[in-house]
Amino acid sequence: MNAPARIRTTAAVELLAIREQFPTLAQTVHGKPLVYLDNAATSQKPWCVINAIAAYYEHDNSNVHRGVHALSQRATAACETVRDKVRDFVNAAESAEILFTSGATEAINLVASSYGAHAVGSGDEIIISTLEHHSNIVPWQLLCERSGAVLRVIPISDAGDLDLDAYRDLLTERTRLVAVGHVSNALGTVNPIREIIDLAHNNGIPVLIDGAQAIPHMPVDVQALDCDFYTFSGHKMYGPTGVGVLYGKRRLLDAMPPYQGGGDMISSVRFEGTTYNELPYKFEAGTPNIAGIVGLGTAVDFVQAHLPKLVPLEATLMEYAESALSAIDDVTIVGAPQRRVGALSFLIGNVHPHDIGTVVDLQGIAIRVGHHCAQPLMERLGLVSTARASFGIYNTTADIDRLAAAIPEVMRIFG
Amino acid sequence: MFDLTELYQEVILDHNKSPRNFGPMTPPPTHQAEGYNPLCGDRFTVYVRLNGEVIEEIRFEGHGCAISKASASMMTEALQGMDREQAGSLFAEIHDMLTGKRQLDALDTDKLDKLVVLSGVCEFPVRVKCATLAWHAVHNALKAQGPATTE
């Protein structure tokens, strides 16, 4: 056996071992073994994450930051350990720059609300892009309504790449923030965020990166990127739902007012006035999703352990998917970005994606159909919806083969 | 076990490919309403021209999946010539059939007639809204309400 073949075999064995760690995958749907290709919506959870959450509730359940008893101290320590883990995971300068939220959506809303109140006024401008998920559009629209600021949108090419020349022209002395996704949830476009950040910084403008679709697929170093805010969700990176992270530079977070009021975020409360707690607690009002944070910590361990091998495997899988689907006559792949990760949108003839979704579901294949919460992008592409296959650590070329094999059935019915 | 041929019956596929009474209405309608499903972006406008209480003409246009388009197309054929009260009573039957509230044996299948082919939809909960979209729109049009949404 030659060396490359052996490497491939080893990788295949390891992949199988990874797959076995996900109990949801070991089931049949409509009588067929499940093929799960909806990872951009949410990933499945490995046993280690499920067990960590169960173990927390079984042994340590308590409230954080206020009990002197043993369980409370354990729960507090568990949360703070995860904060340190996440700091290491995204290479933040300090753990106080890692804020726990309910997800990427809340993280973006926190910045829109708090940074917005602090730094955005009438006539100011916020830049987003055509590729954004609704969660990185609507919070800024709400901010614009409140403040009288104006939303500017970076256009895209037909291939689905951001138009950086147009972006340069959008940066003005009125721009207060640039908020763009790291990876498009609908097309999989990997945006050149380093360049986007540098161009903004040349004009003294901070940048928020919505990393929800990037964090499960690639290493992220917030200091190397020099982004000012970075947001992501736990549930798209094999962790639980209801927990996410906002990374923010201390300089910006210190200057921002609290987002919500409540317990934990205060240092002292008197009816005459309240002094706020220090970072990160200033932005964490109320009892957090402690079990979720614990699960997130285990998911971080899981991703960190597998990421080096995952990146080339997923690149190979994406290449395989692109060529397998585009080889089918009736299939059109939506967009052709310079670099694509995680998600692949496609159309089959004139068949409505909703009908595609139902037909392949009955083959045991889970894909997403619809506008992917990116209606402005769909409008730009002249579409109402697409079918989307999105990949995770456990997906194999056999999964792609199953999807490709289901497409003739779609054409048989609707062709 | 779900059977695709229960959902996508030949009649449905035919109405999807060649929708009847599809396109704008001239002379203009007396009533119209839009049906929109924010889940998938499906959007139809239903036009009705009433002569007294009778539906003299009914048409629709817009875009949607096979189920929503076929249901809309079959609806226009069924409602043509009915009066408002008959249309309301058919709406109640079809609504109960599509949502699975009543089984076929508890429904007035004579009244439903050809629309019975849509009964497989109730086995696919996420597709029920597709099938009811145009019906909600016409229901609103006849009650002269605003746009219909199935959310």
Interface residues (C-beta under 8 A of the other chain):
Chain A: H30 G31 V351 H352 P353 H354 D355 T358 V359 L362 V369 G370 H371 Q375 M378 V384 S385 I413 F414
Chain B: M1 F2 L4 L7 Y8 L13 N16 L39 C40 G41 D42 R43 H63 G64 C65 A66 I67 F124 V126 R127 C130
